[in-house]
Amino acid sequence: MKYLFSIGLIYLVVLITPKAQGQNLTKAEQKFLQKQAKSVTTTKDFAEANWKMIDKAIKGKQIVALGEFNHGAKEVFYLRNKLIKYLHQKHQFRVILFESGIGELAWIDLKKSQLTPRQMTYGFLGGWRNQAFQELMQYVKENKLSVGGFDVQRFGGDFTHLLKDVATQHSLDTALYASLEKRFTSVSRALKSRKTQYEAIQPATDQLIQDYRQLLNALTIYNKKESKTLPIVRQTLLNRVHYLNFRLKFVQKKNWHQRWIARDSAMANNVMWLADNVFKGQKIILVAHNFHVAKFNQKEEVMGEFLAKKYGDQMYVLGAFAAKGSYHGNYGNTRKMKAPDTKASDLKHYINALPDYAYFLPIPKKKTKGNQWLFKPIIVNDTFINLNGGKKMVLAAYFDGLLLLDRVSPPEEKK
């Protein structure tokens, strides 16, 4: 009797552990995962990462978009680095576009042979200026890949160098146009402050917009003397004008949805412009938050939706998620991931049912008993889904495939 009681107790303990929650699936769901989820690696260091299973999914694709559920999970970065290298070596992807400033990354790409891997990360958002991205930039340098940014927001001050070069080439007042970026820093900081009043910031913003447009007009007359850098400078200046306009409108109207649409639509336009004008005919990898690369969003209009309208089946979107651990928030603060929900279907239940460290799961086109959880709202915590604070998404509507990791941790500091 004591023996039976012990066995029962052990069984009960197993059932209530987080890992066991992931195993508490239907037989059909377990069978689906066993057959369709492909193990990428059994170890956390990704030394033996195998990506052959992705070949069929990305065959014939011009764009492969790689998402992340936040901007501060080390293992997502390293796993993605391995995938990027595979896409380059086996599928001839030679361009990587990041959720970072278009003008800043343009300068870094132009000067990458003269920059250290650490200096190349200065054009990224703060959470990406770490060891994993330095290693990726080292690979970019060694293999002469191209990098670019598609964000309308500015990260770092490297565009100033590019602006000065173009002004010098066309005999423009370099001091005058270099000061534009200093003024942009000041005005954009004020536009981000919740204390700023529209009437107080509107004159300075309108004047800066007028001066950027004046520079654009001045550069237009040099079409016959077109340089390699002039088009990207023009596009960045148009981004500056767009950014100032929608941030000023937000200060006035406080419409969060319009602010996010303005950013994501601009990012989509930048990707399309870069693909058509700078990297024409080349295969492109996009790196950004899951929110931006997703081809659908129930509440918002996002970059991936705009891109999907143009590229359709030529684009493949991978969302990345993890089950446990911790990560860095946007301001460098460490956050512990939430436990799987005990009362509703949670993506972490399915990740926890997988025995290895990382998996690639292609999302089927048709719904069955085993995969129906991909086609209905499921809880996805530790990420940003929409402005309403939503915690559920229909994964099959948002992504073409998933990268699923067992555990993540904050990124390593840069060297």
SEVOPA-825959 format. One record per residue (C-alpha): x, y, z; residue number from 1; residue in three letters. Coordinates in steps of 0.02 Angstrom, whole numbers. Example, Ala and Ser with C-alpha at 12.3 -4.5 7.8 and 13.67 -1.06 7.14 Angstrom:
REM residues 2
     c1     c2     c3  nr rest
    615   -225    390   1  ALA
    684    -53    357   2  SER
//
This chain:
REM residues 415
     c1     c2     c3  nr rest
      0      0      0   1  MET
    142    118     45   2  LYS
    223     75   -122   3  TYR
     65    120   -218   4  LEU
     49    281   -120   5  PHE
    229    329   -164   6  SER
    201    295   -348   7  ILE
     42    399   -343   8  GLY
    131    541   -256   9  LEU
    273    541   -382  10  ILE
    148    543   -525  11  TYR
     57    691   -446  12  LEU
    220    789   -424  13  VAL
    266    758   -606  14  VAL
     97    820   -663  15  LEU
    113    987   -575  16  ILE
    290   1028   -630  17  THR
    308   1158   -771  18  PRO
    388   1030   -888  19  LYS
    244    910   -862  20  ALA
    119   1045   -907  21  GLN
    198   1046  -1078  22  GLY
    170    858  -1090  23  GLN
    -13    866  -1042  24  ASN
    -68    870  -1224  25  LEU
   -188    762  -1320  26  THR
   -118    610  -1408  27  LYS
   -152    694  -1576  28  ALA
    -54    849  -1522  29  GLU
     91    744  -1459  30  GLN
     95    647  -1621  31  LYS
     93    808  -1723  32  PHE
    241    880  -1626  33  LEU
    340    718  -1637  34  GLN
    319    715  -1826  35  LYS
    324    899  -1874  36  GLN
    435    987  -1746  37  ALA
    615    970  -1808  38  LYS
    755    975  -1680  39  SER
    885   1106  -1724  40  VAL
   1002   1070  -1580  41  THR
   1007    969  -1419  42  THR
   1128   1088  -1332  43  THR
   1120   1269  -1277  44  LYS
   1282   1320  -1365  45  ASP
   1209   1279  -1538  46  PHE
   1376   1204  -1589  47  ALA
   1293   1067  -1691  48  GLU
   1143   1165  -1755  49  ALA
   1062   1078  -1903  50  ASN
    955   1183  -2021  51  TRP
    928   1063  -2167  52  LYS
    745   1043  -2119  53  MET
    712   1224  -2168  54  ILE
    767   1201  -2350  55  ASP
    596   1155  -2417  56  LYS
    508   1296  -2325  57  ALA
    618   1434  -2395  58  ILE
    643   1366  -2570  59  LYS
    618   1505  -2696  60  GLY
    594   1641  -2565  61  LYS
    664   1815  -2593  62  GLN
    639   1871  -2413  63  ILE
    656   1772  -2252  64  VAL
    599   1870  -2100  65  ALA
    670   1815  -1931  66  LEU
    576   1876  -1779  67  GLY
    611   1881  -1593  68  GLU
    486   1889  -1449  69  PHE
    586   2028  -1366  70  ASN
    750   2121  -1398  71  HIS
    849   2044  -1255  72  GLY
    862   1854  -1263  73  ALA
   1039   1792  -1291  74  LYS
    994   1619  -1354  75  GLU
    877   1689  -1485  76  VAL
   1021   1796  -1550  77  PHE
   1144   1650  -1561  78  TYR
   1018   1530  -1636  79  LEU
    974   1662  -1766  80  ARG
   1159   1692  -1804  81  ASN
   1175   1508  -1847  82  LYS
   1023   1517  -1960  83  LEU
   1087   1674  -2047  84  ILE
   1252   1588  -2083  85  LYS
   1160   1438  -2152  86  TYR
   1050   1547  -2263  87  LEU
   1206   1631  -2330  88  HIS
   1311   1474  -2356  89  GLN
   1175   1359  -2424  90  LYS
   1047   1476  -2501  91  HIS
   1149   1628  -2557  92  GLN
   1067   1759  -2447  93  PHE
   1192   1902  -2444  94  ARG
   1091   2047  -2373  95  VAL
   1033   2069  -2192  96  ILE
    914   2211  -2151  97  LEU
    887   2255  -1968  98  PHE
    758   2347  -1864  99  GLU
    879   2494  -1851 100  SER
    904   2664  -1932 101  GLY
    913   2665  -2121 102  ILE
   1044   2803  -2130 103  GLY
   1149   2738  -1986 104  GLU
   1165   2561  -2057 105  LEU
   1199   2633  -2231 106  ALA
   1356   2717  -2163 107  TRP
   1410   2560  -2070 108  ILE
   1387   2453  -2226 109  ASP
   1488   2576  -2329 110  LEU
   1630   2582  -2203 111  LYS
   1622   2404  -2132 112  LYS
   1796   2356  -2195 113  SER
   1868   2498  -2088 114  GLN
   1761   2467  -1933 115  LEU
   1778   2340  -1793 116  THR
   1632   2222  -1760 117  PRO
   1595   2321  -1602 118  ARG
   1591   2486  -1698 119  GLN
   1471   2407  -1822 120  MET
   1346   2375  -1681 121  THR
   1336   2562  -1642 122  TYR
   1201   2578  -1775 123  GLY
   1087   2454  -1686 124  PHE
    959   2481  -1550 125  LEU
   1034   2472  -1375 126  GLY
    981   2293  -1336 127  GLY
   1075   2230  -1488 128  TRP
   1243   2307  -1447 129  ARG
   1311   2148  -1371 130  ASN
   1428   2003  -1399 131  GLN
   1309   1902  -1508 132  ALA
   1289   2045  -1630 133  PHE
   1475   2079  -1631 134  GLN
   1504   1899  -1684 135  GLU
   1374   1918  -1821 136  LEU
   1458   2078  -1882 137  MET
   1625   1987  -1884 138  GLN
   1547   1859  -2000 139  TYR
   1474   1998  -2107 140  VAL
   1647   2076  -2125 141  LYS
   1736   1913  -2163 142  GLU
   1610   1861  -2295 143  ASN
   1577   2034  -2366 144  LYS
   1390   2027  -2337 145  LEU
   1284   2183  -2347 146  SER
   1188   2255  -2200 147  VAL
   1055   2389  -2194 148  GLY
    924   2465  -2083 149  GLY
    739   2492  -2117 150  PHE
    680   2585  -1962 151  ASP
    617   2763  -1977 152  VAL
    687   2793  -1803 153  GLN
    869   2844  -1781 154  ARG
    996   2738  -1687 155  PHE
   1165   2821  -1657 156  GLY
   1241   2965  -1751 157  GLY
   1328   2883  -1899 158  ASP
   1214   2960  -2030 159  PHE
   1297   3127  -1993 160  THR
   1457   3062  -2074 161  HIS
   1363   3011  -2230 162  LEU
   1273   3177  -2238 163  LEU
   1437   3273  -2225 164  LYS
   1515   3169  -2364 165  ASP
   1371   3203  -2483 166  VAL
   1367   3388  -2439 167  ALA
   1554   3399  -2475 168  THR
   1536   3307  -2641 169  GLN
   1403   3430  -2698 170  HIS
   1483   3589  -2626 171  SER
   1347   3617  -2497 172  LEU
   1371   3700  -2328 173  ASP
   1429   3551  -2225 174  THR
   1418   3643  -2059 175  ALA
   1238   3694  -2092 176  LEU
   1180   3520  -2139 177  TYR
   1278   3433  -2002 178  ALA
   1185   3541  -1877 179  SER
   1021   3469  -1941 180  LEU
   1055   3306  -1853 181  GLU
   1097   3394  -1690 182  LYS
    934   3487  -1700 183  ARG
    846   3324  -1741 184  PHE
    914   3249  -1580 185  THR
    848   3394  -1479 186  SER
    677   3403  -1562 187  VAL
    647   3215  -1563 188  SER
    691   3205  -1378 189  ARG
    559   3338  -1343 190  ALA
    432   3249  -1453 191  LEU
    456   3090  -1350 192  LYS
    426   3177  -1184 193  SER
    251   3163  -1113 194  ARG
    271   3336  -1037 195  LYS
    295   3423  -1204 196  THR
    151   3533  -1261 197  GLN
    107   3540  -1446 198  TYR
    109   3730  -1454 199  GLU
    284   3733  -1377 200  ALA
    368   3609  -1494 201  ILE
    272   3640  -1656 202  GLN
    373   3793  -1719 203  PRO
    544   3707  -1697 204  ALA
    480   3546  -1775 205  THR
    404   3633  -1926 206  ASP
    564   3733  -1954 207  GLN
    670   3576  -1947 208  LEU
    554   3490  -2070 209  ILE
    569   3640  -2186 210  GLN
    759   3636  -2176 211  ASP
    766   3449  -2213 212  TYR
    655   3479  -2364 213  ARG
    768   3620  -2420 214  GLN
    915   3500  -2417 215  LEU
    814   3372  -2514 216  LEU
    776   3503  -2647 217  ASN
    958   3552  -2655 218  ALA
   1011   3371  -2683 219  LEU
    878   3343  -2816 220  THR
    970   3453  -2941 221  ILE
   1119   3335  -2937 222  TYR
   1032   3191  -3025 223  ASN
   1158   3199  -3168 224  LYS
   1300   3183  -3044 225  LYS
   1221   3037  -2953 226  GLU
   1334   2954  -2825 227  SER
   1317   2786  -2741 228  LYS
   1271   2866  -2576 229  THR
   1154   3003  -2636 230  LEU
    996   2894  -2652 231  PRO
   1012   2824  -2476 232  ILE
   1042   2999  -2407 233  VAL
    883   3060  -2492 234  ARG
    785   2912  -2424 235  GLN
    850   2945  -2248 236  THR
    803   3129  -2259 237  LEU
    628   3079  -2313 238  LEU
    623   2966  -2160 239  ASN
    674   3112  -2048 240  ARG
    531   3218  -2117 241  VAL
    406   3076  -2098 242  HIS
    464   3040  -1920 243  TYR
    450   3222  -1866 244  LEU
    278   3235  -1944 245  ASN
    201   3084  -1860 246  PHE
    282   3117  -1692 247  ARG
    219   3297  -1694 248  LEU
     45   3235  -1741 249  LYS
     53   3113  -1595 250  PHE
     95   3254  -1473 251  VAL
    -58   3344  -1538 252  GLN
   -184   3200  -1554 253  LYS
   -115   3064  -1436 254  LYS
   -171   2930  -1560 255  ASN
    -61   2779  -1520 256  TRP
   -129   2672  -1660 257  HIS
    -89   2803  -1792 258  GLN
     86   2823  -1721 259  ARG
    122   2636  -1736 260  TRP
     47   2625  -1910 261  ILE
    154   2772  -1965 262  ALA
    311   2684  -1905 263  ARG
    273   2511  -1974 264  ASP
    213   2573  -2142 265  SER
    372   2677  -2158 266  ALA
    479   2525  -2114 267  MET
    390   2423  -2247 268  ALA
    419   2561  -2375 269  ASN
    604   2563  -2328 270  ASN
    619   2375  -2352 271  VAL
    536   2386  -2522 272  MET
    642   2537  -2572 273  TRP
    803   2450  -2521 274  LEU
    752   2290  -2612 275  ALA
    709   2386  -2771 276  ASP
    850   2513  -2773 277  ASN
   1000   2460  -2668 278  VAL
    993   2269  -2663 279  PHE
    896   2236  -2822 280  LYS
    881   2052  -2865 281  GLY
    965   1993  -2704 282  GLN
    895   1877  -2572 283  LYS
    860   1970  -2409 284  ILE
    852   1922  -2226 285  ILE
    747   2034  -2113 286  LEU
    783   2042  -1925 287  VAL
    655   2123  -1810 288  ALA
    531   2096  -1670 289  HIS
    394   1966  -1700 290  ASN
    269   2109  -1693 291  PHE
    345   2194  -1846 292  HIS
    383   2044  -1957 293  VAL
    215   1957  -1929 294  ALA
    111   1947  -2087 295  LYS
    -48   1982  -1987 296  PHE
   -102   2069  -1828 297  ASN
   -278   2066  -1760 298  GLN
   -272   2241  -1685 299  LYS
   -133   2337  -1775 300  GLU
    -67   2364  -1951 301  GLU
    112   2301  -1951 302  VAL
    262   2300  -2068 303  MET
    244   2117  -2114 304  GLY
     65   2143  -2173 305  GLU
    119   2282  -2291 306  PHE
    263   2176  -2357 307  LEU
    152   2023  -2379 308  ALA
     40   2122  -2496 309  LYS
    187   2147  -2613 310  LYS
    291   1990  -2593 311  TYR
    158   1860  -2553 312  GLY
    231   1685  -2569 313  ASP
    404   1759  -2600 314  GLN
    418   1797  -2413 315  MET
    435   1674  -2269 316  TYR
    406   1732  -2090 317  VAL
    478   1646  -1937 318  LEU
    421   1693  -1762 319  GLY
    535   1650  -1615 320  ALA
    474   1604  -1441 321  PHE
    540   1524  -1281 322  ALA
    466   1431  -1133 323  ALA
    566   1487   -982 324  LYS
    713   1587   -917 325  GLY
    743   1775   -913 326  SER
    788   1914  -1033 327  TYR
    828   2099  -1042 328  HIS
    689   2225  -1067 329  GLY
    711   2373  -1184 330  ASN
    798   2471  -1047 331  TYR
    918   2333   -994 332  GLY
    817   2275   -844 333  ASN
    812   2087   -815 334  THR
    639   2008   -825 335  ARG
    592   1832   -774 336  LYS
    479   1740   -894 337  MET
    306   1693   -834 338  LYS
    257   1514   -795 339  ALA
    137   1429   -918 340  PRO
    -45   1471   -890 341  ASP
   -133   1336   -789 342  THR
   -310   1373   -848 343  LYS
   -292   1401  -1035 344  ALA
   -195   1341  -1187 345  SER
    -20   1418  -1180 346  ASP
    117   1405  -1311 347  LEU
    238   1359  -1171 348  LYS
    141   1197  -1143 349  HIS
    190   1142  -1318 350  TYR
    371   1200  -1305 351  ILE
    389   1108  -1140 352  ASN
    329    949  -1224 353  ALA
    483    950  -1336 354  LEU
    635    859  -1263 355  PRO
    777    951  -1354 356  ASP
    836   1129  -1337 357  TYR
    776   1214  -1498 358  ALA
    654   1169  -1636 359  TYR
    592   1228  -1804 360  PHE
    406   1201  -1828 361  LEU
    333   1236  -2001 362  PRO
    151   1289  -1986 363  ILE
     38   1178  -2094 364  PRO
    -87   1252  -2216 365  LYS
   -228   1138  -2157 366  LYS
   -299   1116  -1983 367  LYS
   -306    944  -1903 368  THR
   -342    878  -1728 369  LYS
   -157    881  -1688 370  GLY
   -117   1057  -1748 371  ASN
   -280   1149  -1713 372  GLN
   -194   1245  -1571 373  TRP
    -99   1339  -1707 374  LEU
   -262   1398  -1784 375  PHE
   -350   1466  -1630 376  LYS
   -304   1601  -1502 377  PRO
   -167   1540  -1386 378  ILE
    -81   1628  -1240 379  ILE
     89   1701  -1283 380  VAL
    166   1797  -1137 381  ASN
    333   1890  -1116 382  ASP
    311   1986  -1277 383  THR
    221   2132  -1359 384  PHE
     70   2088  -1464 385  ILE
    -34   2246  -1478 386  ASN
    -72   2413  -1396 387  LEU
   -219   2339  -1301 388  ASN
   -101   2230  -1199 389  GLY
   -160   2072  -1286 390  GLY
    -88   1905  -1233 391  LYS
   -162   1791  -1366 392  LYS
   -128   1765  -1550 393  MET
   -173   1643  -1688 394  VAL
      1   1583  -1733 395  LEU
    -48   1514  -1904 396  ALA
   -113   1686  -1955 397  ALA
     42   1778  -1897 398  TYR
    186   1666  -1954 399  PHE
    238   1534  -2081 400  ASP
    346   1443  -1956 401  GLY
    408   1449  -1776 402  LEU
    576   1439  -1688 403  LEU
    545   1367  -1516 404  LEU
    676   1373  -1378 405  LEU
    671   1286  -1210 406  ASP
    758   1423  -1110 407  ARG
    834   1596  -1134 408  VAL
    942   1717  -1033 409  SER
   1000   1899  -1045 410  PRO
   1132   1937  -1177 411  PRO
   1318   1945  -1142 412  GLU
   1397   2116  -1126 413  GLU
   1494   2182  -1274 414  LYS
   1683   2164  -1270 415  LYS
//
